[in-house]
Amino acid sequence: ANGNVSIHYRVVGNGPPLVMQHGFSDSSDSWDEFGYVAALRERYRIVLPDLRGHGESDKPHDRAAYTAAHYAGDLAAVLDDAGISRTVYWGYSHGGWTGFAAARHIPECLKALIIGGASASNASAFPRQPGEEDPLIAMLKRPLSEALSLFGGALTLRGERRFLGNDATALIACRQERLATEGYSDVVGQIAVPTLIYAGSNDPIHDPARQSAAEIRGATFVSLPGLNHIDGIARMDLVLPHVRPFLDACR
């Protein structure tokens, strides 16, 4: 627990620690569904937390409970509970954004960073049009069964079940605080651990993610041709060949 918020996590496999953090409106189960855990568990001790507001973790309804400092504190609490002092951190989308929060607040816990589908700026993979409400908040204000249609069939059946199990009020609070956070321009120049950032070329976050990589000393950026934001997690067959050599170099 971090304060009065309990964070659910699982540990799978053997080897040096690797935290894998999921994205917004999802849960740690996505890493299992798309094959990452099975592919990596023989070589890594994989720590799979559910972000606050998601999965089996507590879901506060107060926007003030979703600051960057809270997310970093959650990660620190999980690492402490698991007996881990430093780890490679891999986050996708909101989980990637949370990686920058960790780099700001608990850099001593990070051995390396892998960030997919996210940037250090306040850019969004789901940009809003001028004068319109944030598309994710607008989606979450509808019955979740109706909101599923906005994914255009991109979710698997397991992904649909995870989405339908969400607490929409908690996710709206989470998203509102995320949109009000100015980003991590103060952090990128100070990151001193090996860093890999990747994004699909058809993901709106692609160029901001590439810019963030350019601002981190020694960071590598990988562009995944033709992939959109959901593909960037679902297509393990295209993502892992870039991430595995980076992980091996960190061992």
C-alpha positions as a Markdown table, in Angstrom:
| # | Residue | x | y | z |
|---|---|---|---|---|
| 1 | Ala | 0.0 | 0.0 | 0.0 |
| 2 | Asn | 1.0 | 3.6 | -0.6 |
| 3 | Gly | -0.7 | 5.6 | 2.1 |
| 4 | Asn | -4.4 | 4.5 | 2.1 |
| 5 | Val | -4.3 | 3.2 | -1.5 |
| 6 | Ser | -3.5 | -0.5 | -2.0 |
| 7 | Ile | -1.7 | -1.5 | -5.1 |
| 8 | His | -2.1 | -5.0 | -6.5 |
| 9 | Tyr | 0.9 | -6.7 | -8.2 |
| 10 | Arg | 2.1 | -10.1 | -9.2 |
| 11 | Val | 5.6 | -11.5 | -9.6 |
| 12 | Val | 6.4 | -14.0 | -12.3 |
| 13 | Gly | 9.6 | -15.7 | -13.4 |
| 14 | Asn | 13.2 | -15.7 | -12.3 |
| 15 | Gly | 16.2 | -13.5 | -13.0 |
| 16 | Pro | 16.9 | -9.7 | -12.6 |
| 17 | Pro | 13.8 | -7.6 | -11.9 |
| 18 | Leu | 11.7 | -6.1 | -14.7 |
| 19 | Val | 8.7 | -4.0 | -13.9 |
| 20 | Met | 6.1 | -4.0 | -16.6 |
| 21 | Gln | 3.4 | -1.3 | -16.3 |
| 22 | His | 0.2 | -1.3 | -18.4 |
| 23 | Gly | -1.6 | 1.6 | -20.0 |
| 24 | Phe | -4.8 | 3.6 | -19.3 |
| 25 | Ser | -8.1 | 1.7 | -18.8 |
| 26 | Asp | -6.2 | -1.6 | -19.0 |
| 27 | Ser | -4.6 | -3.9 | -16.4 |
| 28 | Ser | -1.4 | -5.9 | -15.9 |
| 29 | Asp | -3.2 | -8.9 | -17.6 |
| 30 | Ser | -2.5 | -7.3 | -21.0 |
| 31 | Trp | 1.2 | -8.3 | -20.7 |
| 32 | Asp | 0.1 | -11.9 | -20.3 |
| 33 | Glu | -2.5 | -11.8 | -23.1 |
| 34 | Phe | -0.1 | -10.5 | -25.7 |
| 35 | Gly | 2.6 | -13.0 | -24.8 |
| 36 | Tyr | 5.2 | -10.8 | -23.2 |
| 37 | Val | 5.2 | -12.6 | -19.9 |
| 38 | Ala | 5.6 | -16.1 | -21.4 |
| 39 | Ala | 8.4 | -14.8 | -23.6 |
| 40 | Leu | 10.4 | -13.2 | -20.8 |
| 41 | Arg | 9.7 | -15.1 | -17.6 |
| 42 | Glu | 12.6 | -17.6 | -18.0 |
| 43 | Arg | 15.1 | -14.8 | -17.9 |
| 44 | Tyr | 13.5 | -12.1 | -15.7 |
| 45 | Arg | 11.7 | -11.7 | -12.5 |
| 46 | Ile | 8.7 | -9.8 | -13.9 |
| 47 | Val | 6.8 | -7.5 | -11.5 |
| 48 | Leu | 3.3 | -6.7 | -12.8 |
| 49 | Pro | 1.5 | -3.9 | -10.9 |
| 50 | Asp | -2.0 | -2.6 | -11.6 |
| 51 | Leu | -1.9 | 1.2 | -11.7 |
| 52 | Arg | -4.1 | 2.9 | -9.1 |
| 53 | Gly | -7.6 | 3.2 | -10.5 |
| 54 | His | -7.1 | 0.1 | -12.6 |
| 55 | Gly | -7.3 | -3.7 | -12.3 |
| 56 | Glu | -7.3 | -5.0 | -8.8 |
| 57 | Ser | -5.7 | -1.9 | -7.2 |
| 58 | Asp | -7.7 | 0.6 | -5.3 |
| 59 | Lys | -9.7 | 3.1 | -7.3 |
| 60 | Pro | -10.0 | 6.5 | -5.6 |
| 61 | His | -12.5 | 8.9 | -7.2 |
| 62 | Asp | -10.6 | 12.0 | -6.2 |
| 63 | Arg | -8.5 | 13.6 | -9.0 |
| 64 | Ala | -5.9 | 14.7 | -6.4 |
| 65 | Ala | -5.1 | 11.0 | -5.8 |
| 66 | Tyr | -3.6 | 10.6 | -9.4 |
| 67 | Thr | -0.6 | 12.9 | -9.4 |
| 68 | Ala | 2.8 | 11.9 | -10.8 |
| 69 | Ala | 4.2 | 11.7 | -7.2 |
| 70 | His | 1.4 | 9.2 | -6.3 |
| 71 | Tyr | 2.3 | 6.9 | -9.2 |
| 72 | Ala | 6.0 | 7.1 | -8.3 |
| 73 | Gly | 5.1 | 6.4 | -4.7 |
| 74 | Asp | 3.1 | 3.4 | -5.7 |
| 75 | Leu | 6.0 | 1.9 | -7.7 |
| 76 | Ala | 8.4 | 2.5 | -4.7 |
| 77 | Ala | 5.9 | 0.8 | -2.4 |
| 78 | Val | 5.7 | -2.2 | -4.8 |
| 79 | Leu | 9.5 | -2.5 | -5.1 |
| 80 | Asp | 9.9 | -2.2 | -1.3 |
| 81 | Asp | 7.3 | -4.9 | -0.7 |
| 82 | Ala | 8.9 | -7.2 | -3.3 |
| 83 | Gly | 12.4 | -6.6 | -1.8 |
| 84 | Ile | 13.8 | -4.9 | -5.0 |
| 85 | Ser | 16.1 | -1.9 | -4.7 |
| 86 | Arg | 16.6 | -1.2 | -8.4 |
| 87 | Thr | 14.8 | -2.4 | -11.5 |
| 88 | Val | 14.5 | -2.1 | -15.3 |
| 89 | Tyr | 11.1 | -0.3 | -15.8 |
| 90 | Trp | 9.0 | -1.0 | -18.9 |
| 91 | Gly | 5.8 | 1.0 | -19.3 |
| 92 | Tyr | 3.4 | 1.4 | -22.2 |
| 93 | Ser | 1.2 | 4.4 | -22.9 |
| 94 | His | 0.1 | 5.7 | -19.4 |
| 95 | Gly | 2.5 | 3.2 | -18.0 |
| 96 | Gly | 5.3 | 4.9 | -20.0 |
| 97 | Trp | 4.2 | 8.3 | -18.8 |
| 98 | Thr | 4.5 | 6.9 | -15.3 |
| 99 | Gly | 8.0 | 5.9 | -16.1 |
| 100 | Phe | 8.9 | 9.6 | -16.4 |
| 101 | Ala | 7.2 | 10.2 | -13.1 |
| 102 | Ala | 9.5 | 7.5 | -11.6 |
| 103 | Ala | 12.5 | 9.2 | -13.2 |
| 104 | Arg | 11.5 | 12.5 | -11.5 |
| 105 | His | 10.6 | 11.2 | -8.1 |
| 106 | Ile | 12.5 | 7.9 | -7.5 |
| 107 | Pro | 15.5 | 7.9 | -10.0 |
| 108 | Glu | 17.5 | 5.8 | -7.5 |
| 109 | Cys | 15.1 | 2.9 | -8.1 |
| 110 | Leu | 15.7 | 2.8 | -11.9 |
| 111 | Lys | 18.4 | 0.7 | -13.6 |
| 112 | Ala | 17.0 | 1.3 | -17.1 |
| 113 | Leu | 13.9 | 2.7 | -18.8 |
| 114 | Ile | 11.8 | 1.3 | -21.7 |
| 115 | Ile | 8.9 | 3.6 | -22.7 |
| 116 | Gly | 6.4 | 2.7 | -25.3 |
| 117 | Gly | 3.7 | 4.9 | -26.8 |
| 118 | Ala | 4.4 | 7.8 | -24.5 |
| 119 | Ser | 6.4 | 11.0 | -24.3 |
| 120 | Ala | 7.7 | 13.3 | -21.6 |
| 121 | Ser | 5.5 | 16.1 | -22.9 |
| 122 | Asn | 1.8 | 16.6 | -22.3 |
| 123 | Ala | 1.0 | 15.4 | -25.8 |
| 124 | Ser | -1.6 | 12.7 | -26.0 |
| 125 | Ala | -2.0 | 9.5 | -28.0 |
| 126 | Phe | -5.7 | 10.5 | -28.1 |
| 127 | Pro | -5.5 | 14.2 | -29.0 |
| 128 | Arg | -8.6 | 16.4 | -28.6 |
| 129 | Gln | -9.9 | 18.7 | -31.3 |
| 130 | Pro | -10.1 | 22.4 | -30.5 |
| 131 | Gly | -13.2 | 23.2 | -28.4 |
| 132 | Glu | -14.0 | 19.5 | -27.8 |
| 133 | Glu | -13.8 | 17.4 | -24.7 |
| 134 | Asp | -11.0 | 15.0 | -24.2 |
| 135 | Pro | -12.0 | 11.9 | -26.3 |
| 136 | Leu | -11.2 | 9.5 | -23.5 |
| 137 | Ile | -13.2 | 11.4 | -20.9 |
| 138 | Ala | -16.1 | 11.7 | -23.3 |
| 139 | Met | -15.9 | 8.0 | -23.9 |
| 140 | Leu | -15.9 | 7.2 | -20.2 |
| 141 | Lys | -19.0 | 9.3 | -19.6 |
| 142 | Arg | -21.0 | 6.9 | -21.8 |
| 143 | Pro | -22.0 | 3.4 | -20.6 |
| 144 | Leu | -18.9 | 1.3 | -21.0 |
| 145 | Ser | -20.7 | -1.2 | -23.2 |
| 146 | Glu | -21.4 | 1.7 | -25.7 |
| 147 | Ala | -17.9 | 3.1 | -25.4 |
| 148 | Leu | -16.5 | -0.2 | -26.6 |
| 149 | Ser | -17.6 | 0.6 | -30.1 |
| 150 | Leu | -15.2 | 3.6 | -30.2 |
| 151 | Phe | -12.3 | 1.1 | -30.3 |
| 152 | Gly | -13.4 | 0.0 | -33.7 |
| 153 | Gly | -13.0 | -3.7 | -32.9 |
| 154 | Ala | -9.4 | -3.3 | -32.0 |
| 155 | Leu | -9.8 | -4.9 | -28.6 |
| 156 | Thr | -9.7 | -8.6 | -28.1 |
| 157 | Leu | -12.4 | -10.4 | -26.2 |
| 158 | Arg | -10.1 | -10.4 | -23.1 |
| 159 | Gly | -9.4 | -6.7 | -23.6 |
| 160 | Glu | -13.1 | -6.0 | -23.8 |
| 161 | Arg | -13.7 | -7.8 | -20.6 |
| 162 | Arg | -11.0 | -5.8 | -18.9 |
| 163 | Phe | -12.4 | -2.5 | -20.2 |
| 164 | Leu | -15.9 | -3.4 | -19.1 |
| 165 | Gly | -14.6 | -4.1 | -15.6 |
| 166 | Asn | -13.3 | -0.6 | -15.1 |
| 167 | Asp | -14.6 | 2.1 | -12.7 |
| 168 | Ala | -15.4 | 4.9 | -15.0 |
| 169 | Thr | -15.4 | 7.6 | -12.3 |
| 170 | Ala | -11.9 | 6.6 | -11.2 |
| 171 | Leu | -10.6 | 6.6 | -14.7 |
| 172 | Ile | -12.1 | 10.1 | -15.4 |
| 173 | Ala | -10.4 | 11.4 | -12.3 |
| 174 | Cys | -7.1 | 9.8 | -13.4 |
| 175 | Arg | -7.4 | 11.3 | -16.9 |
| 176 | Gln | -8.3 | 14.7 | -15.6 |
| 177 | Glu | -5.2 | 14.9 | -13.5 |
| 178 | Arg | -3.1 | 13.5 | -16.3 |
| 179 | Leu | -4.3 | 16.3 | -18.7 |
| 180 | Ala | -3.5 | 18.9 | -16.1 |
| 181 | Thr | 0.1 | 17.7 | -15.6 |
| 182 | Glu | 2.6 | 19.7 | -17.5 |
| 183 | Gly | 4.9 | 16.9 | -18.4 |
| 184 | Tyr | 8.5 | 16.2 | -17.6 |
| 185 | Ser | 10.6 | 18.7 | -19.5 |
| 186 | Asp | 12.6 | 19.1 | -16.2 |
| 187 | Val | 13.4 | 15.3 | -16.2 |
| 188 | Val | 14.6 | 14.3 | -19.6 |
| 189 | Gly | 17.9 | 16.1 | -19.4 |
| 190 | Gln | 18.6 | 14.4 | -16.1 |
| 191 | Ile | 17.9 | 10.8 | -17.0 |
| 192 | Ala | 21.2 | 9.0 | -16.7 |
| 193 | Val | 20.1 | 5.3 | -17.2 |
| 194 | Pro | 20.0 | 3.5 | -20.5 |
| 195 | Thr | 16.7 | 4.4 | -22.1 |
| 196 | Leu | 14.7 | 2.9 | -25.1 |
| 197 | Ile | 11.6 | 4.7 | -26.4 |
| 198 | Tyr | 9.4 | 3.3 | -29.1 |
| 199 | Ala | 6.1 | 4.1 | -30.8 |
| 200 | Gly | 4.1 | 3.1 | -33.9 |
| 201 | Ser | 4.4 | 5.4 | -36.9 |
| 202 | Asn | 0.6 | 5.7 | -37.0 |
| 203 | Asp | 0.4 | 6.6 | -33.4 |
| 204 | Pro | -0.3 | 10.4 | -32.7 |
| 205 | Ile | 2.3 | 10.1 | -29.9 |
| 206 | His | 5.1 | 9.0 | -32.3 |
| 207 | Asp | 6.7 | 12.4 | -33.0 |
| 208 | Pro | 6.5 | 13.6 | -29.3 |
| 209 | Ala | 8.0 | 10.3 | -28.2 |
| 210 | Arg | 10.8 | 10.7 | -30.7 |
| 211 | Gln | 11.5 | 14.2 | -29.5 |
| 212 | Ser | 11.6 | 13.0 | -25.9 |
| 213 | Ala | 14.2 | 10.4 | -26.9 |
| 214 | Ala | 16.3 | 13.1 | -28.5 |
| 215 | Glu | 16.3 | 15.0 | -25.2 |
| 216 | Ile | 17.6 | 12.1 | -23.2 |
| 217 | Arg | 21.4 | 11.6 | -23.4 |
| 218 | Gly | 22.2 | 8.3 | -25.1 |
| 219 | Ala | 18.5 | 7.2 | -25.6 |
| 220 | Thr | 17.4 | 5.1 | -28.5 |
| 221 | Phe | 14.2 | 5.7 | -30.4 |
| 222 | Val | 12.5 | 2.9 | -32.4 |
| 223 | Ser | 9.8 | 3.7 | -34.9 |
| 224 | Leu | 7.4 | 0.8 | -35.6 |
| 225 | Pro | 6.2 | 1.2 | -39.2 |
| 226 | Gly | 2.4 | 1.2 | -39.7 |
| 227 | Leu | 1.5 | 0.5 | -36.1 |
| 228 | Asn | -1.2 | 2.6 | -34.2 |
| 229 | His | -1.4 | 3.1 | -30.5 |
| 230 | Ile | -3.1 | -0.2 | -29.7 |
| 231 | Asp | -0.8 | -2.2 | -32.1 |
| 232 | Gly | 2.1 | -0.9 | -30.0 |
| 233 | Ile | 1.2 | -3.2 | -27.2 |
| 234 | Ala | -0.7 | -5.9 | -29.1 |
| 235 | Arg | 2.0 | -6.7 | -31.7 |
| 236 | Met | 4.5 | -8.3 | -29.4 |
| 237 | Asp | 6.0 | -10.0 | -32.5 |
| 238 | Leu | 7.1 | -6.6 | -33.8 |
| 239 | Val | 7.9 | -4.9 | -30.5 |
| 240 | Leu | 10.0 | -7.6 | -28.6 |
| 241 | Pro | 12.7 | -7.9 | -31.3 |
| 242 | His | 13.7 | -4.3 | -30.5 |
| 243 | Val | 13.3 | -4.5 | -26.7 |
| 244 | Arg | 14.9 | -7.9 | -26.1 |
| 245 | Pro | 18.4 | -6.9 | -27.2 |
| 246 | Phe | 18.1 | -3.8 | -25.0 |
| 247 | Leu | 17.1 | -5.9 | -22.0 |
| 248 | Asp | 19.9 | -8.3 | -22.6 |
| 249 | Ala | 22.4 | -5.4 | -22.6 |
| 250 | Cys | 21.0 | -4.3 | -19.2 |
| 251 | Arg | 21.5 | -7.7 | -17.6 |
